[in-house]
Amino acid sequence: MGKQRKYKRKYKDLEELFDEMSSHLTNLVEDHNRATEELRYLEEFIRYKNLSEEFLYFKENAHEEYEDDLPFAKLTL
């Protein structure tokens, strides 16, 4: 009887971990889909505004710049 109880508890723990990971993966997939859609709109906007050359110039020449009051870098020319 003791082994059955032990295995049932482990199985329940694994189910809980699986549910948590499944939820996490679902959130990641949703975030990825939103980012992909956002990228699509940005690409089309660049094309619509005829900014492809400017974008390529920025992409090739931009560098990261840090500011003291910001915890992250930003791209700048």
CORWOPE-V930231 format. One record per backbone hydrogen bond with DSSP energy under -0.5 kcal/mol. CO is the residue of the C=O (numbers start at 1). NH is the residue of the N-H. E is the energy in kcal/mol with one decimal. If there is no record, write none. Layout:
BEGIN
CO,NH,E
CO,NH,E
END
This chain:
BEGIN
1,5,-1.9
2,6,-2.0
3,7,-2.8
4,8,-2.5
5,9,-2.2
6,10,-2.2
7,11,-2.7
8,12,-2.3
9,13,-2.5
10,14,-2.5
11,15,-2.3
12,16,-2.2
13,17,-2.3
14,18,-2.7
15,19,-2.6
16,20,-2.3
17,21,-2.7
18,22,-2.8
19,23,-2.2
20,24,-2.2
21,25,-2.8
22,26,-2.3
23,27,-2.2
24,28,-2.3
25,29,-2.6
26,30,-2.3
27,31,-2.6
28,32,-2.6
29,33,-2.6
30,34,-2.3
31,35,-2.5
32,36,-2.6
33,37,-2.2
34,38,-2.4
35,39,-2.5
36,40,-2.0
37,41,-2.0
38,42,-2.4
39,43,-2.8
40,44,-2.3
41,45,-2.4
42,46,-2.3
43,47,-2.1
44,48,-3.0
45,49,-2.5
46,51,-2.9
47,50,-1.3
51,55,-2.7
52,56,-2.5
53,57,-2.4
54,58,-2.5
55,59,-3.0
56,60,-2.3
57,61,-1.8
58,62,-2.4
63,76,-2.4
65,74,-2.2
67,70,-1.2
72,67,-0.5
74,65,-2.7
76,63,-2.7
END
